[in-house]
Amino acid sequence: MDASVKPDKLRELTSEELAGKIKEYKTELFNLRFQNAVGHLKNVSRIREVRKTIARLLTIASEKAVTEKEANNAE
């Protein structure tokens, strides 16, 4: 998984796809933290990259939810 995913590409995803990506990255973050605790992690900065990617995904998911809610209210 690539942590430097562009927000433009993420905005093209559906809500379900975003939820799947969030789950994938949270699983990766868990594994990275576990490797770090055991002492097997060589690239510690990857934890920060994955955390930021999760935040980016959650922000875009929130934006989509607000947009969908506004669209439903407008109808």
Backbone as JSON, one array per atom type, in Angstrom:
{
  "sequence": "MDASVKPDKLRELTSEELAGKIKEYKTELFNLRFQNAVGHLKNVSRIREVRKTIARLLTIASEKAVTEKEANNAE",
  "N": [[0.83, -1.18, 0.0], [0.43, 2.21, -0.76], [1.36, 5.1, 0.84], [1.38, 7.69, -0.03], [-0.97, 8.62, -1.34], [-2.9, 10.43, -3.61], [-5.18, 13.05, -2.86], [-7.08, 13.74, -4.83], [-7.49, 11.4, -6.29], [-8.57, 9.84, -4.28], [-10.98, 11.1, -3.79], [-12.5, 10.3, -5.89], [-13.37, 7.79, -5.26], [-15.97, 5.58, -4.07], [-18.16, 5.71, -1.19], [-18.16, 3.22, 0.07], [-15.83, 2.07, -0.91], [-13.97, 3.83, 0.16], [-14.32, 3.27, 2.88], [-13.35, 0.68, 2.92], [-10.66, 1.12, 2.23], [-9.87, 2.62, 4.46], [-10.07, 0.7, 6.44], [-8.1, -1.11, 5.55], [-5.75, 0.45, 5.83], [-5.8, 0.93, 8.58], [-5.4, -1.63, 9.53], [-2.83, -2.06, 8.54], [-1.48, -0.1, 10.02], [-1.79, -1.11, 12.61], [-0.25, -3.46, 12.37], [2.26, -2.32, 11.82], [2.75, -0.94, 14.21], [2.9, -3.07, 15.96], [5.14, -4.45, 14.94], [7.03, -2.48, 15.47], [7.0, -2.42, 18.26], [8.04, -4.92, 18.83], [10.49, -4.68, 17.73], [11.22, -5.08, 15.11], [10.74, -3.34, 13.08], [11.97, -1.46, 10.45], [11.64, 0.91, 9.04], [10.56, 3.42, 10.59], [9.26, 5.79, 10.09], [7.21, 5.17, 8.43], [4.97, 4.63, 9.94], [4.02, 7.16, 10.63], [3.37, 8.12, 8.06], [1.27, 6.4, 7.35], [-0.6, 6.99, 9.35], [-1.22, 9.65, 8.67], [-2.33, 9.23, 6.16], [-4.62, 7.78, 6.84], [-5.99, 9.78, 8.25], [-6.41, 11.55, 6.15], [-8.1, 10.02, 4.53], [-10.31, 9.73, 6.26], [-11.13, 12.38, 6.44], [-11.92, 12.94, 3.81], [-13.99, 11.08, 3.59], [-15.74, 12.14, 5.46], [-16.32, 14.6, 4.23], [-17.67, 13.66, 1.98], [-19.92, 12.53, 3.21], [-21.19, 14.79, 4.28], [-21.75, 16.19, 1.94], [-23.49, 14.39, 0.66], [-25.57, 14.41, 2.51], [-26.43, 17.07, 2.34], [-27.32, 17.05, -0.28], [-29.47, 15.32, -0.11], [-31.14, 16.78, 1.58], [-31.74, 18.93, -0.03], [-33.46, 17.93, -1.86]],
  "CA": [[0.0, 0.0, 0.0], [1.2, 3.44, -0.89], [0.84, 6.12, 1.76], [1.32, 8.99, -0.69], [-2.12, 8.6, -2.24], [-3.35, 11.79, -3.88], [-6.57, 13.28, -2.47], [-7.95, 13.75, -6.0], [-7.83, 10.0, -6.6], [-9.41, 9.33, -3.21], [-12.31, 11.69, -3.9], [-13.21, 9.58, -6.94], [-13.84, 6.53, -4.71], [-17.28, 5.59, -3.43], [-18.09, 5.65, 0.27], [-17.81, 1.85, 0.46], [-14.41, 1.88, -1.23], [-13.23, 4.6, 1.16], [-14.38, 2.52, 4.13], [-12.43, -0.45, 2.74], [-9.29, 1.65, 2.31], [-9.61, 2.99, 5.86], [-9.86, -0.55, 7.16], [-6.8, -1.62, 5.13], [-4.68, 1.24, 6.43], [-5.8, 0.72, 10.03], [-4.76, -2.93, 9.73], [-1.4, -1.86, 8.33], [-0.96, 0.66, 11.16], [-1.69, -2.05, 13.72], [0.91, -4.32, 12.12], [3.48, -1.52, 11.97], [2.97, -0.69, 15.65], [3.32, -4.33, 16.56], [6.53, -4.66, 14.52], [7.85, -1.5, 16.18], [7.11, -2.85, 19.66], [8.89, -6.11, 18.87], [11.82, -4.26, 17.32], [11.49, -5.55, 13.75], [10.41, -2.31, 12.1], [13.16, -0.73, 10.0], [11.24, 2.24, 8.58], [9.63, 3.92, 11.6], [8.5, 6.9, 9.53], [6.04, 4.62, 7.74], [3.84, 4.76, 10.87], [3.51, 8.53, 10.47], [2.75, 8.21, 6.74], [0.0, 5.68, 7.37], [-1.51, 7.78, 10.19], [-1.66, 10.8, 7.89], [-3.21, 8.73, 5.1], [-5.9, 7.47, 7.49], [-6.63, 11.07, 8.51], [-6.83, 12.07, 4.84], [-9.26, 9.22, 4.13], [-11.44, 10.07, 7.12], [-11.56, 13.72, 6.07], [-12.65, 12.84, 2.54], [-15.24, 10.37, 3.89], [-16.6, 13.11, 6.13], [-16.75, 15.55, 3.2], [-18.68, 12.97, 1.17], [-21.13, 12.38, 4.01], [-21.83, 16.11, 4.36], [-22.26, 16.49, 0.6], [-24.66, 13.54, 0.44], [-26.64, 14.88, 3.4], [-26.94, 18.31, 1.77], [-28.04, 16.7, -1.51], [-30.74, 14.74, 0.32], [-31.95, 17.86, 2.14], [-32.13, 19.81, -1.11], [-34.53, 17.29, -2.63]],
  "C": [[0.87, 1.25, 0.0], [0.58, 4.54, -0.05], [0.71, 7.48, 1.08], [0.22, 9.02, -1.74], [-2.63, 10.03, -2.39], [-4.83, 11.95, -3.51], [-7.53, 13.28, -3.66], [-8.41, 12.35, -6.37], [-8.77, 9.43, -5.54], [-10.82, 9.87, -3.31], [-13.15, 10.99, -4.97], [-13.82, 8.27, -6.42], [-15.24, 6.69, -4.11], [-17.08, 5.5, -1.92], [-17.67, 4.27, 0.75], [-16.33, 1.58, 0.2], [-13.53, 2.63, -0.23], [-13.19, 3.84, 2.49], [-13.43, 1.32, 4.07], [-10.98, -0.02, 2.85], [-8.93, 2.01, 3.74], [-9.3, 1.74, 6.66], [-8.48, -1.15, 6.83], [-5.66, -0.88, 5.84], [-4.64, 1.1, 7.95], [-5.15, -0.62, 10.37], [-3.25, -2.8, 9.56], [-0.79, -1.11, 9.51], [-0.81, -0.24, 12.38], [-0.45, -2.93, 13.57], [2.22, -3.56, 12.3], [3.78, -1.25, 13.45], [3.45, -1.95, 16.36], [4.78, -4.63, 16.21], [7.47, -3.71, 15.26], [8.06, -1.92, 17.63], [8.05, -4.04, 19.8], [10.32, -5.78, 18.47], [12.19, -4.69, 15.92], [11.25, -4.49, 12.69], [11.66, -1.51, 11.76], [12.82, 0.71, 9.6], [10.15, 2.79, 9.5], [8.77, 5.06, 11.05], [7.26, 6.43, 8.77], [4.79, 4.73, 8.63], [3.2, 6.14, 10.7], [2.8, 8.69, 9.13], [1.36, 7.57, 6.74], [-1.03, 6.43, 8.21], [-2.08, 8.97, 9.4], [-2.6, 10.37, 6.76], [-4.59, 8.38, 5.66], [-6.67, 8.76, 7.76], [-7.17, 11.67, 7.22], [-8.09, 11.34, 4.38], [-10.49, 9.57, 4.95], [-11.99, 11.45, 6.79], [-12.4, 13.68, 4.8], [-13.98, 12.11, 2.75], [-16.23, 11.31, 4.56], [-17.15, 14.13, 5.14], [-17.86, 14.93, 2.35], [-20.0, 12.85, 1.93], [-21.89, 13.7, 4.09], [-22.46, 16.46, 3.01], [-23.52, 15.67, 0.31], [-25.85, 14.0, 1.29], [-27.28, 16.15, 2.83], [-27.76, 18.02, 0.51], [-29.41, 16.12, -1.17], [-31.68, 15.8, 0.88], [-32.48, 18.79, 1.05], [-33.3, 19.23, -1.91], [-35.81, 17.41, -1.97]]
}
